Amino acid sequence: MSSNSIKSKVLKVIQNNPHCANDDAALLECYWTQIDGWNHEHSLYWNLSRVTPGESITRIRRKLHEEGLIEYSEDTLESRTKRFNEEREQYSMADAFGFNTNFIDRLGR
């Protein structure tokens, strides 16, 4: 399935279920049940092997936000920004080698 096709479907799910813009689990549940036809009568493995990968759905949701097609709630945006910055600080290779990374922050100005 093409990413444009998935993109339009993710956008449709979020437009019909606005809370899904802020919650990965809700987005996956709505997408898999409304678009991919999740069948509760089959096993978890059976369903997961037939649905669109969760990583693809959440990656496209982030793209939709970057393109301004959807908005996160203020709480969600603040929480995601905080987690991103914490992970960047914890896992930055530049920091591991003692390089100054302040230039990254200045790029956004």
N, C-alpha and C positions, 0 to 999 in steps of 0.2 A: 504494500500500500504506500502511495506517495506521501511525503510529509505535508504537501499542500492539502491533500484529502484529509489527513489526520488533523491538520491545523483548523480547517473549517469545521470539523466535527467537535474538536475541543472548544472552539469558540461558541458553537451552538449549545453545547452542554453547559458552559458557564453562563451564557445569556439566559438559558432556561432555569438554571440553578445557581444564582449569584454567589451563594456561600462557597461554592466549589473553587472560586478564585483564590480563596484564602486557606484552603485545607486540602492537602494532597490526598488524604484517605477518602474524603468525600468526593473529590474529583475522580479518583480511580473507580470508586464504587458506582458513581453516576455514569461514567463513560462505559465501563465494562457492562453494566446492566442495560443501559439505554441504547448503546451503539453496538457493542460486540455480542450482545445476547447471552450474557452469563447465565448458566443454567444451574440453579440450586439443587437440582436432582442428581447432578454429576459430582464427581470428586473435585477437590481443590486442584489437584494436578491436572485433571482433564480440562478444567476451565482455564487455568493459567497457561496451559500449552496452546490455547486457541485465541487468546485475547491479545490486543495491542500491548506491547511492553510498557510497563509503568514508567520507565525512564523516558521513553519517547513522549508520552502524554505530559509528564511534568516539565520536560525540556521545552516542549511547544508552548505550554502555559507560560513559562518564563519569557519566551520569545514574544508572545502576545502582549505581555506586560511591557517589555522593552519597546515594542512598536506602538505603545499607547492604546492598544485595542481593548485592554481590560485594566482595571485598577485593583490594587490590593487595599485592604482596610489599613488605616494608619497603624494599628497595633501589629498587624502582620508584617507590614513593611519595616517597622522599627525592629521587630524580633528577627527578621531575616537579615537585616543589615548588621545587627549586633552579632549574630552567629557567623556571618561571612567574615567580619573583621576579626573575630576571635580565632577562626580557623586560619585566616591569612597570617595572623601573628604567630600561631602555633606551628604552622607547617611551611612557612616561607623559606625557600632555599637561600634567598638572599640574606635573611637573618641568620641562617645557620652558618654562613660564611662571613658574617660580619659586615655585609654591605649595607649602606644607608638606603632605605626604601622610601624616604620622605618624598622623593620626586613623584611617586605614584599618586600620593595624595594631592600634590600640586597640579597634576594633569587635569583633575576634575574642575579646577577653578577657571 
